[in-house]
Every structure is written in structure tokens, then in C-alpha cells.
Amino acid sequence: MPSEFVSEATWCRVQEEPLDAQACTAFAKDPRAGALVLFSGDVRDHSEGRDGVVALEYEAYEEQVVSSFSSIAAEALSRFGGIRRVVIHHRLGKCDLGESTVLVVVSAEHRGAGFEAARFCIDTLKVASPIWKKEHWAGGSDWALGASQIKRVGEL
């Protein structure tokens, strides 16, 4: 069952089902926004130091992850001028090659702020949200390289 937080300007969610980019962009659209920026993080066939990746598997501290996303979205709305809406959705469970594992959608009055806010959201999510990734390849599986200590949004 998905966990989520929805407000007038934000929609944050984790779920095991495939992500719906169309629903995310529909929520983010705003008549005051001239830009809609979508970032999709997809499963690729390699990672740092490892070829042949066929799937990723995500686990999260579900009681805290949506709250973390909500804080990131709130920070983006206050930090970057003209941001109207922010959507952050992340998959849990196993995701196969080519599937989207995370979506960040930002609507903004102007593209510059939209791009900056979307980049802030994905970069901050990777270091401030309690989500862990396991890589699967033909020869086995292991937790992803480069795991980092989780930080609070205000510490970044």
C-alpha cells in the first residue's frame, strides 16, 4: 500500500507499483507556470564499478521517507522563486531494467528555477531520505556502492 502526503503544492509518495509520470505531471501543472520539469531516474545496465545490472531493489524506512520528501519539497518551494508545485514519487521493491524508480516533477514560472529546483530535489533525496538500493546482476546481488550517511534537509 502506498504511503503519501498531498497538499495544494506538493505530492510525495512511495509505492511498490510502477510510477505514473502522466499523473505526476497532471498534478504539477499550474496556470501560473511556464515550465514543467520532469526527472525520471531509471534502472540502467551498470553502476559504479559493476556491469550487467538487471534490476534494482529498494527498501525504505517507510514511517520517515514521505516526511523526508515533504521537507525536501517544502525547501524547494521556499528556496527557488516562482516554483508552483513539486512532486516526488519513489518505487519500493524490485524494479527491472528500464523501469523508472524515482520521479521528480516541478512546475515553475520560468525554466531556470524549475531545473534548479528539480535538481535540488533529486540530489537532496539521495542524501537525506531513508531509502536503500540493492543491485541485482547475473552473478548475484548486493547493496549498492557509495551509500552515504543520511542527512537532514537543513544540513545540506
PAGUDO-680304 format. One record per residue (C-alpha): residue number from 1; residue in one letter; x, y, z. Coordinates in steps of 0.2 Angstrom, whole numbers, padded with zeros to 4 digits. Each point is the difference from the previous one (the first is absolute). Layout:
PAGUDO-680304
@n NUM&res A&x X&y Y&z Z
...
***
This chain:
PAGUDO-680304
@n 1&res M&x 0000&y 0000&z 0000
@n 2&res P&x 0007&y 0017&z -0005
@n 3&res S&x 0005&y 0013&z 0013
@n 4&res E&x -0003&y 0018&z -0005
@n 5&res F&x -0002&y 0018&z 0005
@n 6&res V&x -0010&y 0012&z -0011
@n 7&res S&x -0002&y 0019&z 0002
@n 8&res E&x -0006&y 0013&z -0012
@n 9&res A&x 0019&y 0002&z -0006
@n 10&res T&x 0008&y -0017&z 0003
@n 11&res W&x -0003&y -0018&z -0003
@n 12&res C&x 0012&y -0012&z 0008
@n 13&res R&x -0002&y -0019&z -0001
@n 14&res V&x 0009&y -0017&z 0002
@n 15&res Q&x -0008&y -0015&z -0008
@n 16&res E&x 0004&y -0018&z -0007
@n 17&res E&x -0010&y 0003&z -0016
@n 18&res P&x 0008&y 0008&z -0015
@n 19&res L&x 0001&y 0018&z 0000
@n 20&res D&x -0013&y 0011&z -0010
@n 21&res A&x 0009&y 0014&z -0009
@n 22&res Q&x -0016&y 0006&z -0008
@n 23&res A&x -0009&y 0002&z 0017
@n 24&res C&x 0015&y 0009&z 0008
@n 25&res T&x 0001&y 0012&z -0014
@n 26&res A&x -0019&y 0003&z 0000
@n 27&res F&x 0001&y 0004&z 0019
@n 28&res A&x 0015&y 0012&z -0003
@n 29&res K&x -0008&y 0010&z -0014
@n 30&res D&x -0005&y 0018&z 0006
@n 31&res P&x -0007&y 0014&z -0011
@n 32&res R&x 0014&y 0012&z 0008
@n 33&res A&x 0014&y -0012&z -0006
@n 34&res G&x 0009&y 0002&z -0017
@n 35&res A&x 0011&y -0015&z 0004
@n 36&res L&x -0003&y -0018&z 0005
@n 37&res V&x 0016&y -0010&z 0004
@n 38&res L&x 0000&y -0019&z 0001
@n 39&res F&x 0014&y -0010&z 0007
@n 40&res S&x -0001&y -0019&z -0002
@n 41&res G&x 0013&y -0011&z 0008
@n 42&res D&x 0000&y -0017&z -0009
@n 43&res V&x 0008&y -0016&z 0003
@n 44&res R&x 0016&y -0001&z -0012
@n 45&res D&x 0011&y -0015&z -0004
@n 46&res H&x 0015&y 0005&z 0010
@n 47&res S&x 0005&y 0009&z 0016
@n 48&res E&x 0016&y 0007&z 0007
@n 49&res G&x 0013&y -0014&z -0002
@n 50&res R&x -0013&y -0013&z -0006
@n 51&res D&x -0007&y -0005&z -0017
@n 52&res G&x -0015&y -0012&z -0004
@n 53&res V&x -0012&y 0008&z 0013
@n 54&res V&x -0018&y -0008&z -0004
@n 55&res A&x -0010&y 0007&z 0014
@n 56&res L&x 0000&y 0011&z 0015
@n 57&res E&x -0009&y -0003&z 0017
@n 58&res Y&x -0005&y 0014&z 0011
@n 59&res E&x -0004&y 0000&z 0019
@n 60&res A&x -0005&y 0015&z 0010
@n 61&res Y&x -0003&y 0005&z 0018
@n 62&res E&x -0018&y 0003&z -0005
@n 63&res E&x -0006&y 0009&z 0016
@n 64&res Q&x 0013&y 0014&z -0005
@n 65&res V&x 0003&y 0000&z -0018
@n 66&res V&x -0016&y 0010&z -0005
@n 67&res S&x 0004&y 0013&z 0013
@n 68&res S&x 0017&y 0001&z -0007
@n 69&res F&x -0007&y 0003&z -0017
@n 70&res S&x -0012&y 0013&z 0006
@n 71&res S&x 0014&y 0010&z 0009
@n 72&res I&x 0010&y -0001&z -0016
@n 73&res A&x -0015&y 0007&z -0010
@n 74&res A&x -0004&y 0013&z 0012
@n 75&res E&x 0019&y 0006&z -0001
@n 76&res A&x -0001&y 0001&z -0019
@n 77&res L&x -0016&y 0010&z 0001
@n 78&res S&x 0008&y 0013&z 0012
@n 79&res R&x 0018&y 0000&z -0008
@n 80&res F&x -0004&y 0002&z -0018
@n 81&res G&x -0011&y 0015&z -0006
@n 82&res G&x -0015&y -0004&z -0010
@n 83&res I&x -0002&y -0018&z 0004
@n 84&res R&x -0018&y -0005&z 0000
@n 85&res R&x -0001&y -0019&z 0003
@n 86&res V&x 0012&y -0014&z 0004
@n 87&res V&x -0003&y -0019&z -0002
@n 88&res I&x 0012&y -0013&z 0007
@n 89&res H&x -0005&y -0018&z -0002
@n 90&res H&x 0012&y -0015&z 0003
@n 91&res R&x -0002&y -0019&z -0003
@n 92&res L&x 0003&y -0013&z 0013
@n 93&res G&x 0003&y -0019&z -0004
@n 94&res K&x 0008&y -0007&z -0015
@n 95&res C&x 0001&y 0011&z -0016
@n 96&res D&x 0006&y -0008&z -0016
@n 97&res L&x 0012&y 0007&z -0014
@n 98&res G&x -0008&y 0016&z -0007
@n 99&res E&x -0013&y 0003&z 0013
@n 100&res S&x -0001&y 0017&z 0008
@n 101&res T&x 0004&y -0001&z 0019
@n 102&res V&x -0002&y 0018&z 0004
@n 103&res L&x -0009&y 0015&z -0007
@n 104&res V&x 0002&y 0018&z 0004
@n 105&res V&x -0012&y 0013&z -0008
@n 106&res V&x 0001&y 0018&z 0002
@n 107&res S&x -0010&y 0014&z -0007
@n 108&res A&x 0007&y 0017&z 0000
@n 109&res E&x -0004&y 0017&z -0007
@n 110&res H&x 0017&y -0001&z -0010
@n 111&res R&x 0011&y -0014&z -0005
@n 112&res G&x 0016&y 0005&z 0009
@n 113&res A&x -0008&y -0001&z 0017
@n 114&res G&x -0009&y -0016&z -0005
@n 115&res F&x 0016&y -0009&z -0005
@n 116&res E&x 0009&y 0006&z 0016
@n 117&res A&x -0014&y -0006&z 0011
@n 118&res A&x -0002&y -0017&z -0009
@n 119&res R&x 0019&y -0003&z 0002
@n 120&res F&x -0001&y 0006&z 0018
@n 121&res C&x -0014&y -0013&z 0004
@n 122&res I&x 0009&y -0015&z -0008
@n 123&res D&x 0017&y 0004&z 0007
@n 124&res T&x -0007&y 0003&z 0017
@n 125&res L&x -0011&y -0015&z 0000
@n 126&res K&x 0015&y -0011&z -0003
@n 127&res V&x 0009&y 0006&z 0016
@n 128&res A&x -0014&y 0005&z 0011
@n 129&res S&x -0013&y -0014&z -0002
@n 130&res P&x 0000&y -0017&z 0008
@n 131&res I&x 0000&y -0011&z -0016
@n 132&res W&x 0012&y -0014&z -0003
@n 133&res K&x 0004&y -0008&z -0017
@n 134&res K&x 0005&y -0018&z -0004
@n 135&res E&x 0007&y -0004&z -0017
@n 136&res H&x -0003&y -0016&z -0009
@n 137&res W&x 0011&y -0007&z -0014
@n 138&res A&x 0002&y -0017&z -0008
@n 139&res G&x 0013&y -0005&z 0013
@n 140&res G&x -0009&y 0005&z 0016
@n 141&res S&x -0006&y 0015&z 0009
@n 142&res D&x 0006&y 0012&z 0013
@n 143&res W&x -0004&y 0017&z 0008
@n 144&res A&x 0006&y 0014&z -0011
@n 145&res L&x 0017&y 0008&z 0001
@n 146&res G&x 0002&y 0018&z 0006
@n 147&res A&x -0013&y 0000&z 0014
@n 148&res S&x 0001&y 0015&z 0010
@n 149&res Q&x -0006&y 0006&z 0017
@n 150&res I&x -0017&y 0007&z 0000
@n 151&res K&x -0001&y 0019&z 0003
@n 152&res R&x -0014&y 0012&z 0005
@n 153&res V&x -0006&y 0012&z -0013
@n 154&res G&x 0006&y 0015&z 0010
@n 155&res E&x 0018&y -0008&z 0001
@n 156&res L&x 0002&y 0001&z -0019
***
